[in-house]
Amino acid sequence: MPLDETRIFKPVNIALLTVSDTRTVDDDSSGNLLAERIVGAGHKIVERAILRDDVALLTARLHNWIDDERVDVVISTGGTGLTGRDVTPEALDKVKSKDIPGFGELFRWLSFASIGTSTIQSRACAVLARGTYIFALPGSNGAVKDGWDQILLHQLDSRHRPCNFVELMPRLRET
């Protein structure tokens, strides 16, 4: 992906959420992998949480982060599958202002190269919520790598051309 080296890199403040009924700080491999990549790219993790698969809990935390001026972006891992406990997309639906459908579409297209038709079971998605980007990735390490390395790394880099999510941030709350 083309970077315009004449532009200044602008780090973004990210809240990182792991959605799981079983993971803890000690064994949150996908959350840890994502945290390493976020910091390695030059961004800042302003908060991190692990919450169980519960729409009300997730929605409350998302509202808190959306209203927190320190948070530009929320990235979650987990809860995007098809089982009865997978409710991350439902929580995003409750807070969203706008869908970003291309994120899920591109994620599944890229993921197809890694896992074939199994990618159809992913409900990876993204929304805009009152000026805050929220990206929901599946909970596997491979999905985190695909989503961060092939999409978010580039779209959260202010030098990425021809366009990126960062350059839109000052205008996201326009009416």
N, C-alpha and C positions, 0 to 999 in steps of 0.2 A: 504494500500500500504506500502511496507516495506521501512523503513528509516534506513540508516546505520548511527547510532549515532556517530561512530568514525570519520565520515567525517565532514568537516566544512561547515556550511550554508553560501552560497554566495548570498547576496541580488542582485537582478537585477533592472536596471533602466527602468521604464515603462512609455510610453506615452499612455494616456487614451483618446479615442475618442468616443463621442456619435454622432451617425448619426441620425438626426431627423429634420423634417421641423417644428416641434411644440414645442419641449422641450427647456427649459431654465435652467440656473444654479439652479433656485429655485425648479423646478419640475422634475429634471433628476433623477428619483428614481433608474433606473437600473445603471446609471453611478455612483451615490452615493454609491449604494450597492457594486458595483465592486471596487470602490476606497477604501471603508472600508475593504474589504477582502484583497486587495493588500497590504495595509499598515499593516493590522493585521497579515499578513504572514511574515512581515519583509522586504518587498521590498519598493522601493522608486518610487513615481510618480514624474517624472521630468517635465512633461507638461500634461495639460488637455485641451481639446477643445470640443465644440459642433458645428458641421457643418451640413448644410442642405444636403439633398439627391441630390448631384450634382457630377457627375464623375470628372469633371475638378477640382472642389474645393477639393474633397477628394484626388485625385491623387497628387495635388500640396502639400497638407499638408503631405501626406505620404512620398513624395520625401524629404521634409524638415526634417522629423524625421529620415528617413533612413540615410540621410547624417549627422545627428547630432551625434557626437561620444558619447554624454551622453545617448543616447537611445539604449537599448539592445532589447527591445520588444515593440511592439505596440499592444494594445488590444482595439478593437472597440465593441460597442454595438449598434445594430440597422442597418436597411437597408439591411437585409439579406432575406427578404421575396420574394414574387412573384409579388407584384404589380409593376406598371410602375415606381413608384418613388423609389423602392428598388434597389439601384445600388452599394452597398458596394462590392460585389464580382467582379463586373465589374471594379471598381477602383483598387482592388487588382491585377486583371489580368494585368493592365497596368504597375504595378511596380515590379512584381514578377520576381525572378530568377528561383525559383522552387516551385512547389506545395507541400503541406504536406497533401495529401488526407486522411490519417488516422484520422486526427483531426475531419473533418466533419463527417466521417463515424462513429467514436466513439461517437461524440456528439449526432448524431441522434439515435444511438443504446441506449445510456443512457437516452436520452430524451423520448424515447418510453415508458419507465416505468412511466413517469410522465403524458404525454399527448397522449399516444397511437399513432394511425396512423397519427394524425395531425403533427407529427414530419416531415413527408414527405414534408411539405411546407417550411421547413427551408433550407436555403442555407449557413448555418454556414460553414466556411472554414478557411484555414490557408495557408500562403505562407512564403517563405524565400525570402527576397529582399536585395541583396547586403550585406548579413551578418546580417540582422535584421529580427527577427521573427515578423510576423503580424498574429494575430488571430482575426477573425470576428465572434462575437456572435450575436444572435438575441437580440432584444431590450426589451424583457420581463424580469421581475425580476426572474422568474422561470428559464429561459434560462441562465441568468447570474449565478445563483446558480449552475445549472447543469454543465455549462462549467468551472467555476472556481473551485468549490468544488470537482468535480469528475475528472477533467483533469488537468487544468493549475496549481492548487495548488501543485500537485504532480510533474508534468513535469518541473516546474520552481523552484523546490527545488533540490539543488545540492546534497543532501543526498539520494535522491530517488534511489532505486535499482530495477531492474538491470541497468537501464540507465535513463537519463533525458536530456532535452534540454540544460541545463546550461553547462554541461560538454562538449558539442559540440561547444559552443560559440568561443573558441579560434581558432577553425579550420574552421569556416564558410566561411571565405574569401579565403581559399586555392584555388590555380589554378592548 
